[in-house]
Amino acid sequence: MDKKSTDGRVEKMIEQMEWGTLLDGKTASLYTITRGTTTLTASDYGCIITSLLVPDKNGKQGNIVLGYDSLDEYCRDNAYLGAAIGRYANRIGCAAFRLNGVRYELTANEGENTLHGGEGFHKRLWEVETDEYSITFRRISPDGEDGFPGELKVLVQYAIQEDGALRITYEAEAAQDTVLCLTNHSYFNLNGGGTIQDHNLFLAAGHYTPVDKTNIPTGELRPTEGTDFDFCTMRPIGTFPYDHNFALDKTEGRMAELYAPKSGRRITLTTDMPGVQLYTGCCLSPRRGRNGEEYGPGMSVCLETQHFPDSPNKPEFPSPLLKAGEHFKSQTVFGFDTVDNEAQKHLL
């Protein structure tokens, strides 16, 4: 179905197509929204963002997220490409935590630790509702799924705003006290391919959380100033292998900005979460991606808005507690535009 925008352009409303059949015989679908110059495609399998098209500085549309060509490849994927992450994004040390005097044993899937919820939300088929410019995914995570306490009703919504930005909304309600950290795991490459060494990054984060040899935070908040973790002034990402949580300095306005001079594309990020995981794919094993492109370390940037890793075991960190009957809601917005290279220099 098509619709004329206020400036006379024809915009395509949500389109649905069957994508394939899962092992349990259920059918997964793809849903596509176009609004203005932004086109997003996502699936009810894992709430995966399979494609995100935005123009470059010459007006040419291009895909800025890594992905695969088929449902089968996503079913085999072990890198969470484009997926919704839950119940707890990032890591929980020793795959366990205590809450209200009870110790909960979780699914260990990264050595002794839990990563991204264990079996998690990214391999589940979600229920779907669509509106003119949004896709809403819902599921009920049963009590004890991956070891987490309480039945959890959860919602993830992808919406394209009037300005072309992608707004991701997370909502949840729990039947008993639990911990919660939801995020999206899209891998961005603003040039549409190649390395991201030329990508420039700004993070409004004067501190980060250093980790031990198993990538679990030590509990320290360490200053970024004068280190490889200092992105308070926009600069090239370079080759440092980032997989670290940054503590955001503010709760409104621009928290992060990612810019690629070659394409002129820019992402501006805002969120109400206390942290963002900067991941440059340093653990992404070589694989064949969309259109046969070879993926590997240093070819993408993840900006995962979140609670701090291992917060259930770190009372000094912002609390990820969701109490029984409370309503959790969080939003992260990825704004897209293009910037002339000369105009961008004053930000570097």
N, C-alpha and C positions, 0 to 999 in steps of 0.2 A: 504494500500500500504506500502511495506517495502523498506528500503534503507540501504545499507551497509555504516557504518561510516568509517572514515579514518583508524581506528585501527581494522577494520574487524568486529565489532559488527553490528548486524542488528538493525536498528532503525525504528520504525513505524512512518510514517508521519501522518498528520492530519486525524482523523476518525470522521465522523458525524453520529449521530443517532437521530431519533425522540424520544422526551422525554415524550410528553403529550400534551393535548389540554387545552388552557386557556378558561376562561369564555366567551370571545368574539368569540370563535371558531377558533382562530389562533393556529398554532402548534409551540411549543417551542422545540428546539433541544439542544443536547449536542455535544461539540467538544472537541476532545482529541489530545494533542500533546505529543509525547515522543522524547526527545533528550538527548542522554547520559543516565544518571541515574535519570533524572527528567521527571515526567509525570504530566501534568496539564490537568484537564477537566473543561470546563466552558460552560455556557449556554448563548444563545441570550436573555433569560429572565433575565433582570437586570444585564447583564454581570457578573453573579454570578460565582465565582470560587467554584465549588462543591467538587473538590478533588485536592490535591497536594501531589504527592508521591515522596519522596526522601529517600535514604538509611540511616540507622543508622551506628554506628561504627563497627558493625559486617557485614555490607553489606545488611541487611534486609530492603526491601522497606516498607515504612509505610506512612500513611496519616497524614499530620501535620496540617490540618485545620479542624475545626468543620463543620458539615453539616448534611443534612437530606438524607433520602433514596428516596424521591419522589418529583416530581414537586408540587404536591398539598401541601406538607408541606412547601415548600419555598413560595408558594402563601399566606399561612397563617402566615408566619414568621413575627415577629415584632422586630427582633433584627439585621436585615441587614446582616445575615451570608453570607460572601463572596462577597457581592454585590458592584457594582459601586455606588458611592454616588454623587449627584448633585441636583440642581445647586449649592447648597452651603453646603459643608460638615460641620458637627458640628452645633453649635447653633447661632441663631440670636435673640437677645433680643427683647421682646415685639412683635415678628413676624412682624417687620417693619424696614425700613431704609429710609433715604433721599439721593437722588442722583440728582444732577443738579437742586436743588430746588424743586424736586417732592418727595412726600412721597409715598412709595410703601408698601402696606399691603400684607403680606404673609400668607400662610397656617400655622396656629398655631396647632402644634401636640404634644407639650410637655408643658402642662399648657398654659401660655401666650406666650411661645417662639416657634420658628421654629427650628426643629431638622432635620438635613440631608435633607434639601430642601422641607420639607412638604411631600406631596405624593411622590415627588422625582423621581429619575431615576431608582430606584431599583425594581420597579413594572412595568416596561415598556418592551416591546419586541423591540429589536434592529435589525437593518439590519446587515448582516455578510459578511465579505470577509475573505478568508483564504489563507495563503501562506504556504511555506514548514514548517516553525517553528513558525508561528504567527497566531493569530486570531484578526481581526479588527472589532470592533463593531461601528456602526454609528446610530445616530438618529438626528432629528430636534426637538428641544424643542420650541413650539410655543410661540409667544409673549404673556405674561401674565400667562404662566403656573406657578402655585403655587404663582402667584403675581409678578414674576420677569419680568423686562422689556426686550423687544426685542426678536426677533427670534434668537435662538442659534443653530448653527450647531456644533455638538460635536462628538468626536472620542475617543474611548478607545481601546487600543491595548495591548494584552498579547502576549509576545514573549519569547521563551526559547533561551537564548544565547548559544554559542558554549561551554561555561564553565558550562552550566546547570543552570545558574541564570535566574530568572524571571524578565524580564524588562516590566514595565507598562508605557505606553505612553499615555498622555492625550493631546488632541488638541481641540481647539474651536475657532469659529468666531461668532461675534454677529452683528446683524443688527443695534443695537443702544447701547449706553453705558449701561453697566450692571455690576453686581458683580458675581464673579465665584470662586468656590473652589471645586475641584474634588479630590476624593480619592477612595481607596478600603478598604472594611471593613472585611477582612479576620480575623478570630479568630485562632491564632496559638497555638498549643500544640506540642512541639517537641518530647514528649514521646509518642504521639499518643493516650493519655488518662491519666486519673488521674488529680491531681492538678498541678499547675505551681509554687508552692512554692519553688521548688528546681531550677527553671530556673534562670539563672544569666543574668543580663542586664547591658549594657553600653549605655549611651546616652551622646552625645557631646553637652550638654546643661547646661550652668551655670545659667540659669534663667527659670522660668516657669510663667504661668499666673494664679494667684489665682482667685477664683470665689466666687460669692455670693451664697445665699441659693438656687437660681434657676439655678445654674451652668453657669451663665453668667460671663465672666471675669470682674474684677473690673477696668481694665485698667493698673494695676500695673505690672511691670516685677520684680518678687521677686527672689533673689539669691537662688539657690538650696543648696549651700554649708552648710554642717552640719545639713541638714534636711532629712526627709523621701523622698525628691524629688532629692536627690543627687545620680546620677548614673554616675558621671564623671569618677569614677573608678568602674569597673564591680563588681557587688555584687548580692546576691540573691534577688529576688523581694519580697519574703515574703508574708505577708497577708494584707498589707495596701491596701485599696480599691481605686485604681487609676482610675480616669477618668479626666485626666488633660492634658493640652497643654504645651509642652516644646518648648522653643525658642532655635533653633539650633545655635551653635556658629560658624559654618563654612558652606561654600557652596560647598565644594568638599571633597572627601575622606570618610572615615568611619564615619557615623553619629550615627549609632546604631548597637549593636550586642546583639543577644539573644542566649544563650547557655544552653543546658540541659545535665548535667553530666551523667544522667542515659542512655540516648540514644547516647550521643556524638554528636548529631546534633547541628549545629550552623547556624544562619542566620546573615549575614552582610548586613546592609542597607545603601544605598546612595540615595540622593534625591537633587533636586534643589529647593524644597519648604522651607519656613522659619521655619516651625514648624512640630511637630509630636505629635499626641494625643496618650498618653499611657492609654490604657483601659484594665483592668483586669477582665472584665465581671461582675463587682460588681452589675450591674443592670440587669443581665441576669437571668430572672425568671426560676425556674426549668422547664425542658422540656426534652422530649425524642428525641434524635438525631439519627445519623447514627448507624445502627445495634442495635438499641434499647438502646444505651448508654445514661445515664442520664447526662444532662448538667446543669450547674448552675454557680454561682459566683466562681471565683478563679480557673477556669479550663482552662483558655485561656488568650492569650495576643494579643491585637490589637495594631499595630503600624501604625497609620493613618497619612500619610504625608499630609500637609495641610497649608492653611493660618490660622492665629489665629482665634479662635471663636469670633463672633460678630465684626469682623474687619470692616464691613460696618458702624458700629456705633462707632468705635474707631479710629479716625484719627491718633492717636499716634502709631497704629500697622501698619505693612507692608500692603500696599494697595492691595485689591482684585479686583480693578477696571479693567474691560476689556472694552476698548473703541471700538466704532463702527468701523468695518473694520479691526481692529487689529487681528493678529493671535497669539493665546495663545498656547504654547507647554511646557509640563513639563514631566519629567521622574523620576521614582522611580525604583530602582533595588534591588531585594532581592537575595543575593548570598547564596548558600547552600554548606556546607561541613561538615566534621566530624573532631573532635579534640580529641586526646588522653587526658584523664583526667589529667594525670601528666603534660602534655605540657601546659594545660590550666591554671594551678595553678598560673603561673607568671602573668596572667592577672587579677586575682582576688584581 
